[in-house]
Amino acid sequence: MLMKVLTAFQFILAIILLVTIMLQHGKGADAGAGFGSGASGTVFGARGAANFLSRTTAIAALLFFANCVALTYLTQTTGTSAPSLVRVGKPAHSAPAATQALPHPVSRSAPVKPSLHLPVPHRPTPASPAGGSGP
């Protein structure tokens, strides 16, 4: 139960990190202030969105990594984790390939004959040119 709650919290933190990182301005964003986009920074207060978003990102990143450590610790101590995608398709008990017998022995000396007779498509010969044969 605790693993499911922490995994859901991890997913929510990842979404929060993604949104806060994508909302931040890059280094070249200040150059656009001279062309009329400088007023958009006043939504979060006088200092702009830089302090609010950077602090939110830092807190979300700290919680994300702490949750990673908690999930890793719980997985190592309890031994329960999500099933591997690689192991899902394989059967639990399979005999080694060397001990499995073939259903019908194959004779190497006899030629293999097909069990169905498939017709070979007929290709008609090309018609000769209408003007006769050559110059």
C-alpha positions in Angstrom: 0.0 0.0 0.0 2.8 2.4 0.9 4.6 1.6 -2.3 1.5 2.6 -4.4 1.1 5.9 -2.5 4.8 6.8 -2.9 4.7 5.8 -6.6 1.7 8.0 -7.2 3.4 10.8 -5.3 6.5 10.3 -7.5 4.3 10.7 -10.6 2.7 13.9 -9.3 6.1 15.3 -8.4 7.4 14.5 -11.9 4.5 16.4 -13.4 5.1 19.4 -11.1 8.8 19.5 -12.0 8.0 19.3 -15.7 5.6 22.2 -15.5 7.7 24.5 -13.3 10.8 23.9 -15.4 9.0 24.6 -18.7 7.4 27.8 -17.3 10.8 29.4 -16.4 12.4 31.9 -18.7 15.7 31.1 -20.3 18.7 33.4 -20.4 17.7 34.9 -23.7 14.2 35.8 -22.6 15.2 39.2 -21.2 16.2 40.4 -24.6 12.5 40.3 -25.6 11.5 42.8 -22.9 12.3 45.7 -25.3 9.7 44.5 -27.8 6.7 44.5 -25.5 6.9 41.2 -23.6 8.3 42.7 -20.4 4.9 43.2 -18.8 4.2 39.4 -18.5 6.6 39.2 -15.6 4.4 41.1 -13.3 1.9 38.2 -12.8 3.9 36.8 -9.9 4.7 40.1 -8.2 7.3 42.9 -8.5 10.3 40.5 -8.7 8.7 38.5 -11.5 8.3 34.8 -11.8 12.0 33.9 -11.3 12.0 33.6 -7.6 8.6 31.9 -7.3 9.3 29.3 -10.0 12.9 28.7 -9.0 11.9 28.1 -5.4 9.0 25.8 -6.4 11.3 23.9 -8.7 14.0 23.5 -6.0 11.4 22.2 -3.4 9.8 19.8 -5.9 13.3 18.5 -6.9 14.2 18.0 -3.3 10.9 16.1 -2.6 11.4 14.1 -5.9 14.9 12.9 -4.9 13.8 12.2 -1.3 10.9 10.1 -2.6 13.3 8.2 -4.9 15.5 7.3 -1.9 12.4 6.2 0.1 11.2 4.1 -2.8 14.6 2.5 -3.3 14.9 1.8 0.5 11.5 0.2 0.7 12.1 -1.9 -2.4 15.4 -3.2 -1.0 14.2 -4.0 2.5 10.8 -5.5 1.6 11.8 -7.1 -1.6 8.6 -6.1 -3.3 8.7 -4.2 -6.5 6.8 -3.8 -9.7 7.1 -6.9 -12.0 9.7 -6.6 -14.7 8.4 -6.1 -18.2 11.1 -8.5 -19.5 9.9 -11.4 -17.3 6.2 -11.0 -17.9 6.1 -13.0 -21.2 8.4 -15.9 -20.0 6.9 -18.9 -18.2 7.8 -19.5 -14.6 9.0 -23.1 -15.0 10.5 -24.0 -18.3 12.7 -27.0 -19.0 16.1 -26.4 -20.5 16.3 -26.6 -24.3 18.6 -29.6 -24.1 16.1 -31.8 -22.3 13.1 -31.0 -24.4 12.4 -33.7 -27.0 11.2 -32.9 -30.5 7.7 -34.2 -31.2 8.8 -35.9 -34.5 12.3 -37.0 -35.2 13.7 -35.4 -38.3 15.6 -37.6 -40.7 18.4 -35.7 -42.4 18.6 -38.2 -45.4 15.0 -37.9 -46.5 14.0 -34.8 -48.5 11.3 -32.6 -47.0 8.1 -32.7 -49.0 5.5 -30.0 -48.6 2.2 -31.1 -47.2 0.1 -28.9 -49.6 0.4 -28.6 -53.3 0.5 -24.9 -54.1 0.0 -24.0 -57.8 2.8 -22.0 -59.4 1.5 -18.9 -61.1 1.6 -19.1 -64.9 3.5 -16.3 -66.6 2.5 -15.9 -70.2 5.3 -15.3 -72.7 5.4 -11.8 -74.1 3.8 -11.2 -77.5 6.0 -10.5 -80.5 6.0 -7.0 -81.8 3.3 -6.2 -84.4 5.7 -4.9 -87.1 7.4 -8.2 -87.7 10.9 -9.2 -86.7 13.5 -6.5 -86.7 14.7 -4.1 -89.5 
